[in-house]
Amino acid sequence: MRGIFRSISLLAVGTLVLLVGGCTARRPANFYLLSSLPRAEQAGPATGPALAVGPIVLPDYLDRPQIVTRATENTLRLAELDRWAEPLSENFGRALAENLAILLDTDRILVLPGAGLKQFDYYIAIEVLRFDVTPEGECTLVTRWAVAEERETVALVVKTSTVVETAGTTDNTAGTAPGGDSAGGPPYEAAVAAMSRAVEALSREIAAAVPSAG
């Protein structure tokens, strides 16, 4: 009987060692941010309009720390070890605002909700309907947005935009690509870069719709 208990104890210790070893071998989490356009040196003071951007409205499935990718049209995957470094709505709003500041030559811009800007020329509302990357490396950003004057109740522009960018595909090892398997797909760094380019394309479309931009 004593031998049986000894065997069970050794088996339990061995299992614990394997579990601990598996946990320590697990790769560390990676954290990502959307990037904005590079800001060139300005020759003089910014003269563009005062803008209020947001708040950015995300669907619930995107409002989470994990980067969400689309496996199929009806299947989503959450990357437990590849995450946003801050709430996506805040990162999206800041990247969009920085892009608009450069495109419209303005330093008077506020991402709502926020404080510091008492009056503005235009209000830009953004609702994100889709923002993900497929295993084939296709990034899709679908938004509904509007540009309105602060004094007016009717928007100057209301539009639904679809932007598609390509991240490319590679043969990745487990855990490095959306989906977390070796079936291929862009690494998350390339996926987030494509998502940043999609926000840039949206920024250019919005900037062209602001009256003083033309």
Backbone as CSV, one residue per row, in Angstrom:
resi,resn,N_x,N_y,N_z,CA_x,CA_y,CA_z,C_x,C_y,C_z
1,MET,0.833,-1.210,0.000,0.000,0.000,0.000,0.869,1.262,0.000
2,ARG,1.968,1.203,0.815,2.848,2.366,0.867,3.464,2.647,-0.503
3,GLY,3.752,1.589,-1.258,4.326,1.776,-2.598,3.356,2.446,-3.538
4,ILE,2.080,2.126,-3.399,1.066,2.746,-4.264,0.999,4.242,-4.008
5,PHE,0.957,4.642,-2.708,0.908,6.066,-2.386,2.154,6.797,-2.874
6,ARG,3.312,6.088,-2.781,4.557,6.713,-3.247,4.512,6.957,-4.757
7,SER,3.969,5.997,-5.493,3.854,6.147,-6.945,2.925,7.296,-7.314
8,ILE,1.805,7.382,-6.576,0.860,8.469,-6.839,1.512,9.820,-6.557
9,SER,2.291,9.914,-5.467,2.956,11.170,-5.114,3.959,11.573,-6.179
10,LEU,4.740,10.609,-6.654,5.724,10.912,-7.701,5.036,11.361,-8.981
11,LEU,3.911,10.727,-9.325,3.160,11.105,-10.520,2.635,12.525,-10.396
12,ALA,2.130,12.890,-9.198,1.611,14.238,-8.983,2.718,15.276,-9.094
13,VAL,3.899,14.959,-8.515,5.027,15.896,-8.600,5.475,16.073,-10.043
14,GLY,5.526,14.971,-10.783,5.939,15.055,-12.188,4.978,15.886,-13.016
15,THR,3.674,15.711,-12.765,2.668,16.502,-13.485,2.807,17.979,-13.170
16,LEU,3.072,18.299,-11.886,3.236,19.698,-11.487,4.444,20.313,-12.165
17,VAL,5.532,19.558,-12.263,6.736,20.071,-12.932,6.454,20.369,-14.395
18,LEU,5.717,19.481,-15.050,5.373,19.702,-16.454,4.508,20.931,-16.628
19,LEU,3.546,21.124,-15.723,2.666,22.286,-15.814,3.436,23.576,-15.593
20,VAL,4.317,23.587,-14.588,5.117,24.785,-14.325,6.046,25.080,-15.492
21,GLY,6.646,24.006,-16.033,7.528,24.206,-17.184,6.789,24.764,-18.375
22,GLY,5.554,24.276,-18.585,4.765,24.799,-19.693,4.418,26.249,-19.515
23,CYS,4.130,26.658,-18.269,3.789,28.055,-18.006,4.989,28.969,-18.206
24,THR,6.160,28.511,-17.749,7.352,29.369,-17.871,7.800,29.484,-19.313
25,ALA,7.468,28.467,-20.137,7.870,28.523,-21.539,6.925,29.368,-22.374
26,ARG,5.798,29.723,-21.820,4.822,30.514,-22.572,5.401,31.887,-22.884
27,ARG,5.224,32.316,-24.124,5.837,33.580,-24.527,5.177,34.757,-23.825
28,PRO,5.920,35.838,-23.585,5.333,37.007,-22.925,4.342,37.716,-23.838
29,ALA,3.457,38.479,-23.232,2.459,39.229,-24.006,3.119,40.378,-24.757
30,ASN,2.597,40.678,-25.928,3.023,41.832,-26.718,1.917,42.874,-26.692
31,PHE,2.316,44.152,-26.697,1.360,45.250,-26.638,1.588,46.183,-27.821
32,TYR,0.490,46.646,-28.424,0.564,47.388,-29.679,-0.205,48.703,-29.599
33,LEU,0.210,49.645,-30.454,-0.463,50.932,-30.610,-0.621,51.243,-32.090
34,LEU,-1.732,51.863,-32.444,-1.878,52.411,-33.787,-0.933,53.597,-33.927
35,SER,-0.334,53.744,-35.094,0.570,54.871,-35.339,-0.124,55.905,-36.209
36,SER,0.389,57.130,-36.163,-0.160,58.223,-36.962,0.873,58.678,-37.984
37,LEU,0.478,59.625,-38.812,1.382,60.180,-39.811,2.570,60.859,-39.127
38,PRO,3.748,60.794,-39.749,4.880,61.526,-39.165,4.646,63.028,-39.272
39,ARG,4.921,63.732,-38.209,4.700,65.182,-38.186,5.960,65.886,-38.682
40,ALA,5.835,66.564,-39.813,6.966,67.301,-40.366,7.155,68.603,-39.607
41,GLU,8.336,69.155,-39.697,8.605,70.440,-39.062,7.755,71.528,-39.728
42,GLN,7.027,72.294,-38.916,6.173,73.349,-39.454,6.969,74.641,-39.619
43,ALA,6.783,75.248,-40.760,7.515,76.483,-41.037,6.965,77.660,-40.246
44,GLY,5.704,77.613,-39.895,5.076,78.713,-39.174,3.973,78.189,-38.288
45,PRO,3.206,79.088,-37.669,2.118,78.652,-36.792,1.008,77.953,-37.566
46,ALA,0.384,76.972,-36.929,-0.731,76.271,-37.555,-1.919,77.215,-37.672
47,THR,-2.570,77.180,-38.818,-3.669,78.120,-39.085,-4.987,77.425,-39.397
48,GLY,-5.033,76.119,-39.214,-6.228,75.370,-39.572,-7.351,75.544,-38.569
49,PRO,-8.478,74.885,-38.802,-9.676,75.048,-37.957,-9.522,74.366,-36.598
50,ALA,-10.356,74.780,-35.662,-10.440,74.120,-34.362,-11.401,72.941,-34.496
51,LEU,-10.952,71.758,-34.072,-11.731,70.543,-34.270,-11.984,69.822,-32.957
52,ALA,-13.159,69.242,-32.832,-13.479,68.336,-31.739,-13.779,66.980,-32.367
53,VAL,-13.033,65.958,-31.955,-13.148,64.624,-32.549,-13.708,63.650,-31.515
54,GLY,-14.737,62.914,-31.908,-15.253,61.867,-31.032,-16.442,62.317,-30.184
55,PRO,-16.724,61.507,-29.131,-15.978,60.301,-28.763,-16.089,59.186,-29.798
56,ILE,-15.063,58.325,-29.863,-15.050,57.213,-30.802,-15.934,56.096,-30.247
57,VAL,-16.921,55.698,-31.022,-17.855,54.651,-30.598,-17.446,53.331,-31.252
58,LEU,-17.146,52.332,-30.417,-16.762,51.009,-30.899,-17.862,49.994,-30.614
59,PRO,-18.003,48.981,-31.458,-18.898,47.875,-31.092,-18.314,47.133,-29.898
60,ASP,-19.163,46.495,-29.120,-18.711,45.833,-27.898,-17.628,44.793,-28.155
61,TYR,-17.683,44.113,-29.295,-16.718,43.036,-29.527,-15.297,43.566,-29.733
62,LEU,-15.155,44.853,-30.065,-13.833,45.450,-30.216,-13.371,46.180,-28.967
63,ASP,-14.288,46.440,-28.061,-13.967,47.234,-26.870,-13.394,46.324,-25.782
64,ARG,-12.167,45.858,-26.012,-11.509,44.917,-25.104,-10.000,45.013,-25.315
65,PRO,-9.193,44.557,-24.360,-7.733,44.652,-24.505,-7.176,43.777,-25.626
66,GLN,-7.761,42.601,-25.845,-7.224,41.689,-26.852,-7.453,42.222,-28.263
67,ILE,-6.462,41.997,-29.125,-6.659,42.321,-30.536,-7.604,41.276,-31.126
68,VAL,-8.627,41.748,-31.815,-9.645,40.875,-32.383,-9.378,40.709,-33.877
69,THR,-9.316,39.470,-34.329,-9.162,39.199,-35.755,-10.334,38.336,-36.211
70,ARG,-10.520,38.280,-37.520,-11.674,37.575,-38.081,-11.191,36.295,-38.757
71,ALA,-11.600,35.157,-38.210,-11.225,33.867,-38.790,-12.082,33.563,-40.020
72,THR,-13.397,33.770,-39.881,-14.334,33.650,-40.996,-15.306,34.821,-40.892
73,GLU,-16.252,34.864,-41.792,-17.222,35.957,-41.769,-17.995,36.000,-40.457
74,ASN,-18.174,34.840,-39.834,-18.971,34.766,-38.602,-18.182,34.301,-37.389
75,THR,-16.863,34.234,-37.519,-16.028,33.747,-36.419,-14.918,34.741,-36.109
76,LEU,-14.799,35.105,-34.829,-13.768,36.032,-34.379,-12.794,35.312,-33.464
77,ARG,-11.557,35.815,-33.411,-10.557,35.272,-32.519,-9.976,36.394,-31.673
78,LEU,-9.775,36.116,-30.397,-9.195,37.082,-29.473,-7.773,36.646,-29.128
79,ALA,-6.824,37.540,-29.294,-5.420,37.224,-29.035,-5.100,37.522,-27.576
80,GLU,-4.969,36.483,-26.776,-4.717,36.687,-25.353,-3.332,37.259,-25.093
81,LEU,-2.373,36.973,-25.967,-1.000,37.431,-25.743,-0.591,38.558,-26.685
82,ASP,-1.520,39.058,-27.471,-1.272,40.208,-28.347,-2.393,41.202,-28.099
83,ARG,-2.064,42.296,-27.408,-3.085,43.180,-26.867,-2.811,44.640,-27.207
84,TRP,-3.864,45.440,-27.102,-3.711,46.881,-27.225,-3.083,47.434,-25.942
85,ALA,-2.185,48.383,-26.101,-1.504,48.955,-24.941,-2.401,49.913,-24.171
86,GLU,-3.499,50.331,-24.765,-4.480,51.199,-24.121,-5.826,50.914,-24.765
87,PRO,-6.927,51.402,-24.202,-8.228,51.162,-24.837,-8.215,51.581,-26.304
88,LEU,-8.738,50.732,-27.163,-8.686,50.983,-28.599,-9.385,52.279,-28.977
89,SER,-10.481,52.620,-28.301,-11.193,53.863,-28.630,-10.293,55.077,-28.406
90,GLU,-9.493,55.056,-27.332,-8.591,56.169,-27.055,-7.454,56.217,-28.075
91,ASN,-6.879,55.062,-28.385,-5.789,54.996,-29.347,-6.262,55.415,-30.738
92,PHE,-7.436,54.917,-31.131,-8.014,55.268,-32.426,-8.253,56.770,-32.506
93,GLY,-8.860,57.343,-31.462,-9.158,58.768,-31.459,-7.906,59.615,-31.526
94,ARG,-6.857,59.231,-30.793,-5.635,60.018,-30.808,-4.926,59.940,-32.161
95,ALA,-4.863,58.717,-32.745,-4.233,58.571,-34.056,-4.989,59.381,-35.114
96,LEU,-6.318,59.318,-35.072,-7.133,60.081,-36.019,-6.918,61.579,-35.830
97,ALA,-6.907,62.046,-34.577,-6.723,63.471,-34.299,-5.349,63.950,-34.739
98,GLU,-4.314,63.146,-34.505,-2.970,63.539,-34.926,-2.877,63.613,-36.446
99,ASN,-3.523,62.667,-37.126,-3.539,62.711,-38.588,-4.247,63.967,-39.088
100,LEU,-5.407,64.274,-38.510,-6.162,65.458,-38.936,-5.389,66.741,-38.636
101,ALA,-4.682,66.771,-37.515,-3.898,67.957,-37.180,-2.847,68.226,-38.245
102,ILE,-2.238,67.158,-38.767,-1.217,67.308,-39.805,-1.863,67.655,-41.144
103,LEU,-2.918,66.937,-41.503,-3.558,67.130,-42.804,-4.227,68.495,-42.925
104,LEU,-4.751,69.022,-41.805,-5.466,70.299,-41.826,-4.642,71.443,-41.238
105,ASP,-3.390,71.165,-40.930,-2.480,72.193,-40.416,-3.093,72.941,-39.226
106,THR,-3.413,72.173,-38.196,-4.003,72.788,-37.008,-3.407,72.168,-35.755
107,ASP,-3.268,72.983,-34.727,-2.898,72.451,-33.420,-4.048,72.631,-32.429
108,ARG,-5.195,73.092,-32.938,-6.391,73.273,-32.107,-7.325,72.096,-32.348
109,ILE,-7.059,71.017,-31.613,-7.835,69.799,-31.814,-7.981,69.081,-30.487
110,LEU,-9.156,68.558,-30.245,-9.470,67.902,-28.986,-10.188,66.594,-29.266
111,VAL,-9.764,65.536,-28.571,-10.455,64.253,-28.655,-11.428,64.178,-27.487
112,LEU,-12.708,64.057,-27.783,-13.745,64.000,-26.753,-13.879,62.581,-26.208
113,PRO,-14.212,62.402,-24.938,-14.427,63.470,-23.968,-13.099,64.019,-23.473
114,GLY,-13.016,65.317,-23.360,-11.780,65.956,-22.927,-12.051,67.380,-22.523
115,ALA,-11.014,68.039,-22.064,-11.144,69.417,-21.615,-9.992,70.226,-22.188
116,GLY,-10.187,71.530,-22.278,-9.111,72.406,-22.717,-9.445,73.237,-23.931
117,LEU,-10.466,72.837,-24.693,-10.858,73.589,-25.880,-12.304,74.046,-25.681
118,LYS,-12.505,75.343,-25.545,-13.833,75.871,-25.221,-14.725,75.970,-26.444
119,GLN,-14.160,76.338,-27.576,-14.943,76.499,-28.795,-14.215,75.813,-29.944
120,PHE,-14.982,75.338,-30.884,-14.364,74.709,-32.051,-15.194,75.032,-33.282
121,ASP,-14.554,74.883,-34.429,-15.232,75.177,-35.698,-16.063,73.995,-36.186
122,TYR,-15.506,72.788,-36.019,-16.188,71.607,-36.536,-16.117,70.462,-35.531
123,TYR,-17.193,69.695,-35.511,-17.309,68.519,-34.670,-17.322,67.295,-35.580
124,ILE,-16.475,66.314,-35.263,-16.373,65.112,-36.089,-16.780,63.909,-35.244
125,ALA,-17.873,63.275,-35.610,-18.381,62.103,-34.891,-17.994,60.844,-35.658
126,ILE,-17.538,59.818,-34.918,-17.070,58.578,-35.545,-17.718,57.382,-34.860
127,GLU,-18.322,56.499,-35.654,-18.782,55.209,-35.153,-18.079,54.121,-35.961
128,VAL,-17.314,53.279,-35.293,-16.613,52.184,-35.960,-17.559,50.988,-36.042
129,LEU,-17.769,50.489,-37.235,-18.661,49.346,-37.443,-17.889,48.038,-37.574
130,ARG,-16.684,48.121,-38.138,-15.832,46.938,-38.281,-14.375,47.392,-38.342
131,PHE,-13.497,46.633,-37.682,-12.071,46.969,-37.697,-11.304,45.708,-37.330
132,ASP,-10.887,44.946,-38.361,-10.212,43.686,-38.091,-9.354,43.271,-39.278
133,VAL,-8.574,42.219,-39.061,-7.703,41.660,-40.089,-8.014,40.178,-40.231
134,THR,-8.072,39.698,-41.461,-8.340,38.282,-41.725,-7.025,37.506,-41.798
135,PRO,-7.082,36.170,-41.739,-5.863,35.368,-41.891,-5.172,35.584,-43.235
136,GLU,-5.923,36.043,-44.233,-5.328,36.320,-45.540,-4.601,37.660,-45.572
137,GLY,-4.679,38.409,-44.466,-3.954,39.674,-44.384,-4.731,40.876,-44.864
138,GLU,-6.045,40.774,-44.962,-6.874,41.895,-45.407,-7.447,42.618,-44.200
139,CYS,-7.079,43.880,-44.056,-7.593,44.718,-42.973,-8.778,45.526,-43.498
140,THR,-9.896,45.459,-42.786,-11.097,46.187,-43.185,-11.531,47.117,-42.060
141,LEU,-11.684,48.382,-42.409,-12.195,49.398,-41.481,-13.463,49.990,-42.079
142,VAL,-14.572,49.799,-41.381,-15.854,50.361,-41.812,-16.315,51.326,-40.727
143,THR,-16.594,52.558,-41.119,-17.020,53.573,-40.153,-18.197,54.364,-40.692
144,ARG,-18.979,54.875,-39.768,-20.004,55.862,-40.093,-19.581,57.164,-39.403
145,TRP,-19.438,58.244,-40.166,-18.928,59.470,-39.579,-19.670,60.694,-40.108
146,ALA,-19.529,61.769,-39.364,-20.206,63.017,-39.729,-19.335,64.205,-39.359
147,VAL,-19.450,65.254,-40.140,-18.795,66.537,-39.862,-19.893,67.575,-39.710
148,ALA,-19.876,68.282,-38.586,-20.912,69.281,-38.321,-20.282,70.539,-37.742
149,GLU,-20.914,71.681,-38.002,-20.511,72.916,-37.342,-21.110,72.924,-35.939
150,GLU,-20.402,73.490,-35.001,-20.873,73.499,-33.618,-22.224,74.187,-33.491
151,ARG,-22.416,75.228,-34.279,-23.636,76.026,-34.136,-24.835,75.376,-34.813
152,GLU,-24.592,74.402,-35.687,-25.664,73.821,-36.482,-26.117,72.478,-35.909
153,THR,-27.385,72.173,-36.082,-27.902,70.872,-35.659,-27.866,69.872,-36.804
154,VAL,-27.703,70.328,-38.041,-27.650,69.454,-39.208,-26.202,69.279,-39.630
155,ALA,-25.779,68.041,-39.828,-24.395,67.777,-40.217,-24.136,68.246,-41.639
156,LEU,-22.922,68.746,-41.867,-22.513,69.133,-43.210,-22.286,67.909,-44.089
157,VAL,-21.726,66.866,-43.494,-21.428,65.623,-44.215,-21.780,64.446,-43.309
158,VAL,-22.468,63.461,-43.850,-22.702,62.192,-43.167,-22.364,61.088,-44.159
159,LYS,-21.483,60.172,-43.759,-21.001,59.196,-44.731,-20.608,57.888,-44.048
160,THR,-20.769,56.805,-44.772,-20.232,55.518,-44.362,-19.052,55.182,-45.262
161,SER,-17.911,54.916,-44.661,-16.690,54.671,-45.415,-16.174,53.262,-45.155
162,THR,-15.657,52.651,-46.209,-15.002,51.352,-46.098,-13.584,51.477,-46.636
163,VAL,-12.621,51.132,-45.810,-11.212,51.184,-46.190,-10.642,49.781,-46.070
164,VAL,-9.908,49.341,-47.083,-9.280,48.028,-47.069,-7.784,48.193,-47.290
165,GLU,-6.990,47.641,-46.393,-5.535,47.650,-46.509,-5.030,46.215,-46.425
166,THR,-3.863,45.977,-47.011,-3.294,44.629,-47.016,-2.082,44.561,-46.110
167,ALA,-2.108,43.593,-45.184,-0.972,43.389,-44.296,-0.012,42.359,-44.865
168,GLY,-0.476,41.556,-45.812,0.356,40.499,-46.352,0.231,39.230,-45.517
169,THR,0.692,38.118,-46.051,0.650,36.852,-45.342,2.036,36.251,-45.263
170,THR,2.277,35.508,-44.196,3.554,34.818,-44.009,3.281,33.482,-43.351
171,ASP,4.241,32.603,-43.405,4.130,31.331,-42.692,4.689,31.533,-41.298
172,ASN,3.789,31.730,-40.331,4.190,32.051,-38.970,4.174,30.835,-38.075
173,THR,4.971,30.883,-37.007,4.902,29.867,-35.989,3.764,30.195,-35.050
174,ALA,3.395,29.238,-34.201,2.232,29.422,-33.328,2.393,30.632,-32.441
175,GLY,1.313,31.395,-32.336,1.298,32.524,-31.415,1.765,33.829,-32.011
176,THR,2.249,33.827,-33.248,2.756,35.074,-33.804,1.817,35.684,-34.827
177,ALA,0.824,34.927,-35.233,-0.078,35.411,-36.270,-1.505,35.404,-35.777
178,PRO,-2.367,36.296,-36.329,-3.768,36.271,-35.960,-4.353,34.872,-36.124
179,GLY,-4.991,34.416,-35.060,-5.524,33.065,-35.052,-4.703,32.148,-34.179
180,GLY,-3.429,32.534,-33.928,-2.607,31.772,-33.009,-2.223,30.384,-33.497
181,ASP,-2.175,30.158,-34.826,-1.762,28.861,-35.318,-0.756,29.047,-36.432
182,SER,-0.375,27.969,-37.051,0.650,28.040,-38.093,0.045,27.994,-39.480
183,ALA,-1.226,28.342,-39.595,-1.894,28.263,-40.886,-1.583,29.451,-41.774
184,GLY,-0.731,30.340,-41.318,-0.407,31.513,-42.100,-1.195,32.720,-41.670
185,GLY,-0.859,33.876,-42.251,-1.497,35.118,-41.859,-0.426,36.107,-41.453
186,PRO,-0.773,37.382,-41.395,0.233,38.381,-41.046,0.580,38.325,-39.570
187,PRO,1.842,38.562,-39.207,2.136,38.714,-37.783,1.388,39.921,-37.243
188,TYR,1.174,39.959,-35.944,0.361,41.033,-35.376,0.974,42.411,-35.626
189,GLU,2.291,42.513,-35.646,2.904,43.814,-35.916,2.510,44.319,-37.294
190,ALA,2.531,43.424,-38.296,2.120,43.804,-39.642,0.627,44.102,-39.696
191,ALA,-0.166,43.343,-38.925,-1.611,43.582,-38.892,-1.922,44.956,-38.326
192,VAL,-1.257,45.332,-37.230,-1.501,46.641,-36.617,-0.999,47.762,-37.530
193,ALA,0.090,47.527,-38.254,0.568,48.527,-39.215,-0.470,48.759,-40.311
194,ALA,-1.097,47.678,-40.779,-2.149,47.814,-41.787,-3.357,48.545,-41.213
195,MET,-3.683,48.277,-39.953,-4.789,48.984,-39.303,-4.477,50.468,-39.165
196,SER,-3.221,50.807,-38.911,-2.814,52.217,-38.835,-2.973,52.895,-40.186
197,ARG,-2.621,52.191,-41.256,-2.789,52.764,-42.596,-4.269,52.958,-42.927
198,ALA,-5.107,52.067,-42.418,-6.552,52.221,-42.640,-7.067,53.475,-41.939
199,VAL,-6.610,53.730,-40.721,-7.002,54.955,-40.013,-6.472,56.178,-40.756
200,GLU,-5.280,56.077,-41.323,-4.733,57.189,-42.102,-5.605,57.483,-43.316
201,ALA,-6.029,56.429,-44.031,-6.885,56.630,-45.205,-8.209,57.268,-44.801
202,LEU,-8.779,56.826,-43.692,-10.016,57.444,-43.198,-9.772,58.904,-42.842
203,SER,-8.644,59.198,-42.226,-8.317,60.577,-41.852,-8.271,61.486,-43.081
204,ARG,-7.685,60.992,-44.160,-7.609,61.800,-45.391,-9.002,62.061,-45.959
205,GLU,-9.871,61.062,-45.871,-11.243,61.234,-46.375,-11.997,62.260,-45.540
206,ILE,-11.835,62.200,-44.226,-12.503,63.165,-43.354,-11.939,64.549,-43.560
207,ALA,-10.610,64.658,-43.656,-9.970,65.965,-43.840,-10.469,66.649,-45.115
208,ALA,-10.668,65.853,-46.173,-11.162,66.428,-47.418,-12.593,66.929,-47.299
209,ALA,-13.335,66.429,-46.297,-14.728,66.826,-46.127,-14.889,68.057,-45.240
210,VAL,-13.840,68.447,-44.519,-13.902,69.653,-43.690,-13.818,70.862,-44.622
211,PRO,-14.791,71.783,-44.584,-14.850,72.873,-45.556,-13.561,73.676,-45.695
212,SER,-12.915,73.987,-44.597,-11.718,74.820,-44.686,-10.526,74.070,-45.238
213,ALA,-10.662,72.742,-45.435,-9.547,71.958,-45.954,-9.285,72.232,-47.403
214,GLY,-10.324,72.653,-48.114,-10.151,72.826,-49.547,-9.673,74.185,-49.918
